[in-house]
């Protein structure tokens, strides 16, 4: 082809639009690299929108001696709070204590105590939990978040929803995050720094051609060919498929696909704290206030053997979570209380652990660069937690650094994401300012907008002087003005993108309202309309 028609060569081509791929794209673009990212579906359509929505160190990982992972995650909590105070915030977790609590005998800690103190075999004593929480409070250099305290559940309101047999609890700090919005904001920041973000674009082939990668994609505009100096495989649950069937590389490394399912029930209690429950099988679950009117309960750990896109919360998993929660709450949780379920597949590095629960949650970055670096490098990303995505991105750029001698230094720590350039305690002031500027909003509506868009909420609403100026009302405070913003600024194309990933309003809308939104999108943006209606 003529030189003018040849595809531009970028420094980095990234496969995967989940949190790891978008985090790497943002970091790389901010360091001066040219970046293209391709995602086969919508941003965060896979695992990154199906988490438990927590920035947390992983208290239970201490039992597996994953100290580096926990310390890194704890350090990141406050770093990330400073960068995204609109979509993340501190929460307090109540961990009830009971004499019936047991060790999971598959953990290194349990085996160690069983060997050294046989009289403790099978018991998880209070002092051990308190020791773990002491480490949790101190390992990460906590400054913003309050420390652990002991609760008398007979006096504290947190004891009200629990069975009377629970008299004592520890209360500690972790953080909430709107996971799919985190992904989109990283993609937006990457794009405004020069990255090209391609959604609904599947990579069908990647092959080395000397010092470059030649990548073939199929997207809305048909087949395209791209050229890149380095390739990053952040395919999440599809990372192994990319290695073998896209790049066609023989590798002994692989992923262990672990399904994590959640249930959402009618609101189970009125206060704003979360619960950390321990089961007799060694598993733990959380019960978390969710979207004002609901309670989120999860998660399970099941090896997943089907396609990642087919992950669903099974009736068995739903019933397990209901029984688990019912061991703690006064009022039993039944399947009739469940209003929605979701499930995601965690792409854990296959370390040969005996069970899905015991498999490492740490990330592994594997650089494939044959001929001592003479050929174009491939970086495969295995595992990872949403809490450590930024550190993973820094590590990825460190791995690739020798291939880009002029790479700028790390920069993302506490760098605000779009809409997040305000103090960590500034949400209330932003809500009040929004209500003054737009007096036709209700406070819950203004709160939702600030929690989604932060300082950019005024750009979403524009010059509106009344409700009518916002255009069509789709229900649940979703208006035409917000829909236009999401389509123009956040790659939203379908009702599913908007109500389940960009806004989480799906729980507040009827099926008919969602279908009406889908019809509106198809009419207003026919080139963007997906093949099926969202549900």
Secondary structure by P-SEA (a helix, b strand, c coil): cccccccccccbbbccccaaaaaaaaaaaaacccbbbbbccccccccccccccccccccccccccaaaaaaaaaaaaaaaaaaccccbbbbbbbbbbbcccccccccaaaaaaaaccccccccccaaaaaaaaaaaaccccccccccbbbbccccccccccccccccbbbbbbbcccaaaaaaaaaaaaaaaabbbbbcccccccccccccbbbbbbbccccbbbbbbcbbbcccccccccccccccccccccccbbbbbbbbbccccccccbbbbbbccccbbbbbbbccccbbbbbbbbbbcccccccccccaaaaaaaaaaaaaccccccccccccbbbbbbbbccccccccccccccbbbbbbbcccccccbbbbbbccccccaaaaaaaaaaaaaccccccccccccccccccccccccccaaaaaaaaaaacccccaaaaaaaaaccccccccccccccccccccccccccccaaaaaaaaaccccccccccccccccccccccaaaaaaaaaaaaaaccccccccccc
